[in-house]
């Protein structure tokens, strides 16, 4: 494990609010709430320990992202155009929330985006713009051109993390969890979940999982400020970013106890593990928690993890159409 960042300061300087997480649980479309969480005997046997899994794939987006996008969109005025730059799952969530609430969605993506995610964003009614450079930069420029355009930034806007924090609210109903292992891309999920759990079970350990080939967030977490990496991992796009948001780094410095890293082969093996034991085929980033529990000696008598997405290109498992 990587260990605490220098000058780790505990739960201070957090701009997320517990009452907003509770409110989000009442505002978010119920289709995203109360996802299954259970201990699977086959998985426990394969991992050699007791694990609680929460399955965030059984919804119209096949990922947890709808929680944050729904809570964010709930606070916007009619006639707003929601704009974002995304690797895919957040764009689907913005498209879903916009359509449900009578808003417009303009989604910017990299030219090499997963075809699976591209098709799903378009199917949800968003206008999708493919760009050669950084999708987030192009989205920000577009949003700045008109006052009715709102730039939604995963990892920056508090409401997005607070919506994701409803996962922590639901996990807290399970007694005895002492460690929670979560994939980390932009940090919205782990910040929201950690906020709720540390407030209600202060001794819980929160461990983030990143990709070895895309270490922007873990490097930034240790440094205490955003660090840009030149390349990100296209295989595990959901946990691969080039430059974390400053707000996200600050939150994670206070809320995350440790980080571990996994490589592409370990993610691929975890995808198969999910398919064989849980009957779920996660996308690479969505399987990061399972991968970490497979290859790292993570402490805890009852460890919880979240299978966070299932928008996989099945060709990576030799299951092409």
PyMOL commands that set and color helices and strands:
alter all, ss='L'
color gray80, all
select helices_A, chain A and resi 18-27+30-32+41-47+65-73+89-100+115-123+135-143+158-164+166-171+188-200+216-223+237-239+246-255+264-277+285-295+314-317
alter helices_A, ss='H'
color red, helices_A
select strands_A, chain A and resi 37-38+51-55+81-86+104-110+127-131+149-151+179-183+205-211+258-262+303-307
alter strands_A, ss='S'
color yellow, strands_A
deselect
rebuild
show_as cartoon
